[in-house]
Amino acid sequence: MSVGEEAVATHLAPGSSGRLIVCPTPIGNLGDVTLRALDALREADVIACEDTRRTRVLLDRYEIEGRLVSFHEHNEDARAAQLSVRVEVGGVVVLVSDAGMPLVSDPGYDLVRVCIDRGLHVEVLPGPSSVTMAIVASGLPGERWRFIGFLPRKRTELGRALAETPETLVAFEAPGRLAATLGLLAELDPERPVVVCRELTKLHEEVRRGSAAGLAAHYRERPPRGEIVLVVGAAALGIADRDAALAALRELVDAGARPRPAAGVVAKLTGLSANNLYGALMSQRGLDR
């Protein structure tokens, strides 16, 4: 049974050991839940979750009678205040998202921040994450990587996000936008290595590797379904080469050259993409294309 606002504010004995437990949940396969996560869910006075129906499925699987309260982007401010009071008076509040680690492109930051600011105990449990799983499954270098959450919707911002980067890039993407995103990346760098990780840990899991151009063509013909993590390989040239090219481009522009033709000149000299150089310059200067 879900708990309402009045139950969230229930007072426990002052001085008892209250804490907030940030608890990852399986990203698809319910068998991936950890023993510590199950212990936390059983111990919880209140379980704060995005969708009480989805969390109830997990609890029912493991015969846990948890008291649930909704906690999502539309009520996060108010709920964070209520739940932090619950922790302050000695309650155990467990924060979960629909799948994976809370706060990673999911609600929870306000609650964690309030508890930290009040000097309350915050415990974070390890567990399933589609981000780290996708990096490993991709076969792309994982020593240095950058997670940017959900990709931006505007074409210019998307182009900047997908421009040359010195590390592996990881992002979530909606299935309906995947082909267009890959198409834009193919325009910028058709041979860039890309991996599409779809429905990870679920029945129809798919990890498809290829070039930006090849995958764009594939998904134009076969529109995908389900949850997607996109992994994009780093630029072929090193950081120093790219930085030197950008520095040269900036000098030309500062000397009076028009940005786009100057980017074309530097591209011919370095072998880098003129579009990528131009986009990086505009991004550094906070300008649109």
Rosetta blueprint (number, residue, H / E / L):
1 M L
2 S E
3 V L
4 G L
5 E H
6 E H
7 A H
8 V H
9 A L
10 T L
11 H L
12 L L
13 A L
14 P L
15 G L
16 S L
17 S L
18 G L
19 R E
20 L E
21 I E
22 V E
23 C L
24 P L
25 T E
26 P L
27 I L
28 G L
29 N L
30 L H
31 G H
32 D H
33 V L
34 T L
35 L H
36 R H
37 A H
38 L H
39 D H
40 A H
41 L H
42 R H
43 E H
44 A L
45 D L
46 V E
47 I E
48 A E
49 C E
50 E L
51 D L
52 T H
53 R H
54 R H
55 T H
56 R H
57 V H
58 L H
59 L H
60 D H
61 R H
62 Y L
63 E L
64 I L
65 E L
66 G L
67 R L
68 L E
69 V E
70 S E
71 F L
72 H L
73 E L
74 H L
75 N L
76 E H
77 D H
78 A H
79 R H
80 A H
81 A H
82 Q H
83 L H
84 S H
85 V H
86 R H
87 V H
88 E H
89 V L
90 G L
91 G L
92 V E
93 V E
94 V E
95 L E
96 V L
97 S L
98 D L
99 A L
100 G E
101 M L
102 P L
103 L L
104 V L
105 S L
106 D L
107 P L
108 G L
109 Y H
110 D H
111 L H
112 V H
113 R H
114 V H
115 C H
116 I H
117 D H
118 R L
119 G L
120 L L
121 H E
122 V E
123 E E
124 V E
125 L L
126 P L
127 G L
128 P L
129 S L
130 S H
131 V H
132 T H
133 M H
134 A H
135 I H
136 V H
137 A H
138 S H
139 G L
140 L L
141 P L
142 G L
143 E L
144 R L
145 W E
146 R E
147 F E
148 I E
149 G E
150 F E
151 L L
152 P L
153 R L
154 K L
155 R H
156 T H
157 E H
158 L H
159 G H
160 R H
161 A H
162 L L
163 A L
164 E L
165 T L
166 P L
167 E L
168 T E
169 L E
170 V E
171 A E
172 F E
173 E E
174 A L
175 P H
176 G H
177 R H
178 L H
179 A H
180 A H
181 T H
182 L H
183 G H
184 L H
185 L H
186 A H
187 E H
188 L H
189 D L
190 P L
191 E L
192 R L
193 P E
194 V E
195 V E
196 V E
197 C E
198 R E
199 E L
200 L L
201 T L
202 K L
203 L L
204 H L
205 E L
206 E E
207 V E
208 R E
209 R E
210 G E
211 S E
212 A H
213 A H
214 G H
215 L H
216 A H
217 A H
218 H H
219 Y H
220 R H
221 E H
222 R L
223 P L
224 P L
225 R L
226 G L
227 E L
228 I E
229 V E
230 L E
231 V E
232 V E
233 G L
234 A L
235 A L
236 A L
237 L L
238 G L
239 I H
240 A H
241 D H
242 R H
243 D H
244 A H
245 A H
246 L H
247 A H
248 A H
249 L H
250 R H
251 E H
252 L H
253 V H
254 D H
255 A L
256 G L
257 A L
258 R L
259 P H
260 R H
261 P H
262 A H
263 A H
264 G H
265 V H
266 V H
267 A H
268 K H
269 L H
270 T H
271 G L
272 L L
273 S L
274 A H
275 N H
276 N H
277 L H
278 Y H
279 G H
280 A H
281 L H
282 M H
283 S H
284 Q H
285 R L
286 G L
287 L L
288 D L
289 R L
